[in-house]
Amino acid sequence: MTETTKYLLPENRIPRAWYNLAADLPEPLAPVLHPGTGQPVGPDDMLPIFPPSLVAQEMSVEREVEIPDPVRDVYALWRPTPLHRARRLERALETPARIYYKYEGVSPAGSHKPNTAVAQAFYNKYDGTKRLTTETGAGQWGSSLAFAGALFGLPVDVYMVRVSFEQKPYRRALMETYGARCVASPSEETESGRAILARHPDSTGSLGIAISEAVEMAVARDDTQYALGSVLNHVLLHQTVVGLEAMEQMAMADDAPDVVIACAGGGSNFAGLAFPYLGERLRGGRDVRIVAVEPSACPTLTRGSFAYDFGDTAHLTPLMKMYTLGSSFVPSGIHAGGLRYHGMSPLVSHIKALGLIEAEALDQLECFAAGVRFARAEGIVPAPEATHAIRAVIREAEACKAEGTSRAILFNLSGHGHFDMQAYTDYFAGKLRDEAYDEAALKEAIADLPGVAA
Amino acid sequence: MTETTKYLLPENRIPRAWYNLAADLPEPLAPVLHPGTGQPVGPDDMLPIFPPSLVAQEMSVEREVEIPDPVRDVYALWRPTPLHRARRLERALETPARIYYKYEGVSPAGSHKPNTAVAQAFYNKYDGTKRLTTETGAGQWGSSLAFAGALFGLPVDVYMVRVSFEQKPYRRALMETYGARCVASPSEETESGRAILARHPDSTGSLGIAISEAVEMAVARDDTQYALGSVLNHVLLHQTVVGLEAMEQMAMADDAPDVVIACAGGGSNFAGLAFPYLGERLRGGRDVRIVAVEPSACPTLTRGSFAYDFGDTAHLTPLMKMYTLGSSFVPSGIHAGGLRYHGMSPLVSHIKALGLIEAEALDQLECFAAGVRFARAEGIVPAPEATHAIRAVIREAEACKAEGTSRAILFNLSGHGHFDMQAYTDYFAGKLRDEAYDEAALKEAIADLPGVAA
């Protein structure tokens, strides 16, 4: 061994509590509004689709939320995840920067998503839920919830966007291996699905339709609840195990980040790494720059409006104040499917609006190039979402080189790309483009915002 | 935390030496013979395709072979791998057995193969090789060597069986992401390839043809060497990091295995876990049963002849004494591609012939059923090869239950199944069968053995 490459914690160092950023915010979050009344929603409005424990977490402003032992027991299958020092990438870049990454791809589903899936499955089981419904696009979230459902003996129905159901059978096979029931959406099982099929028998589906189907089934059945993989406060809360572990591991490395970088779609991956560091800073601790990276094709934080909007395209959800491209905005078909969301979680939007974090939008091609460079240096092929963080990290490291300064850069490698090799195939075949967003469509979608004042 | 689930070692506990079983054998291995002269091959016969360091390891009878620091540095990207206690599987089986598994799926390529790929790439680089060639079927070995080549700056040419090249593009994309050149075999690049194409322009290729192409290129070029992913002594040697780590981790668990189980195709995965335990036993240490598991469709150890045979179908390799179904035997197309080899490594064959280990052959369907059961209990979807070990483990655990005794069972989970979801899809769709071997074809292939006496 000539140098230390990674920092491992034993399983008894899995955090005992999640960190809740709401406790340290300089200003409280804008309330979530009922779309009918325009009034703030309360716990009662959420109970038809979420169990009481998660509703309480959604509203909580306690700084620490204890992680139940059964959740830590399942986390222990892969957590604490390793923190790596990217020494080979540093050498390839000839940079004086110290680059670290927290690697979430070691989870059974290959990404960070199980951090919240396990917690949500546990609380639903604990509160008496008999069945969970959810939606999935390419299948990363659906397979994570299927995994968690299997471990807690909770059946999971996944409404999967039909085009993915047919064209991406491998994530579907993963869900079925875990015992989940996978339904192509739109389906004949729900009113929303039947209504779409009546008008468009050949509909290939959309995430918006799939959400509508999953929520409808949860509302319709007393024993069934709904689970969401990002955006909401309790989901971001569960992801903070990532940053809490990273803090301890950076201390093992006798270092601390000057910059924390993560990609952001709905916001849960970003929050997981960044919130514990931001909280420390807000409480008067160490200063650290925090950067959210999004695709140029879906530039929510950098080009969206900070306004009330629906979380789904079918307008079934409450209104949330967030950065949004408008719920009718359809981003182009870039391969980082997890970053193609029209909105951004209210918590991440709030801290961006307060100027507490930075954001940048990057093009698809430079991100894939960065991903390939990373794979050849560090050995891990990153998921397309994570290549956005990597591109930003390389820029930062190149800036260090140009300035002749050494900064510590920490980023979140949210998942491996083993299920995304078609994207790399297309990249090498020269089939990918830098899909800029459609300026006219964005204007139209922004004009369509419900226009509710805070 | 209510119970310990896994045992982790820090990276400075990566073994400092591989374990060489040749040092502890009660009888020496039969010599490898030159196919032309019938005489034992010496180092000079191997140097056209392997670098001097690896030729020396192939012949070595030293008990410990030091692992160079640059190899340990790369191992540290994912090693030491975790040892898990399969408590959820134990509960699901209601067995008093203690089940442990060593998980090699956390490597960048998702299997145990990089353990030797990294070592082979290092020694080739060290000995001045400028380019490596190899063959690959589904791509597990090719992607591992591509990964290792990338980290040591060594270009890799992978001759990939054409049918896999066309039908399984994802492993190919993984190799190309690591920078390897992937060539559909048979190709126009080699005499062997051109000869096949002249006779069969539509040839879909075979592992035998791909080996011939890779070896031909290594022989033809002074600066190019060949790398093999299993069978040979030095390959098995490199895999012993698995068992050496497991021994230390079992001690952390304050336990020791009564039975060690691993699947066996060419033998390197089996050897990696089993040889350190067998060596300890042979030196008068703790008694432990050791079981190799193979598919019923390719029952090399259980139904093959122990005889001299070629390693490839084209008869370019030296003659090795091994359990073999005959080099002309073509196993049916089961999904555990890594277990479809007509022979078995000479070292594993030797210890089986000496009665030092057990072997059993299992059907494909019961193995997939065991794999699904494992995934739903432990969360990890196993590669089809590894499901063979899991099926054997479940049987052993059920025997413990029937007997009312608790034994410690240790097995090697050689890789995850994220690249094998088509196999699970076919399994759930009822498309898989128990492909028994063809008794008549086996007899014919055995009759075709070269008939060289030891």
Interface residues (C-beta under 8 A of the other chain):
Chain A: M1 T2 E3 T4 T5 K6 L8 P10 E11 N12 I14 D69 P70 R72 D73 V74 A76 L77 H84 R88 V106 P108 G110 F147 A150 L151 P169 Y170 R171 R172 A173 L174 E176 T177 Y178 G179 V372 A375 R376 A377 E378 G379 I380 V381 G417 H418 F419 M421 Q422 Y424 T425 F428
Chain B: M1 T2 E3 T4 T5 K6 L8 P10 E11 N12 I14 D69 P70 R72 D73 V74 A76 L77 H84 R88 V106 P108 G110 F147 A150 L151 P169 Y170 R171 R172 A173 L174 E176 T177 Y178 G179 V372 A375 R376 A377 E378 G379 I380 V381 G417 H418 F419 M421 Q422 Y424 T425 F428
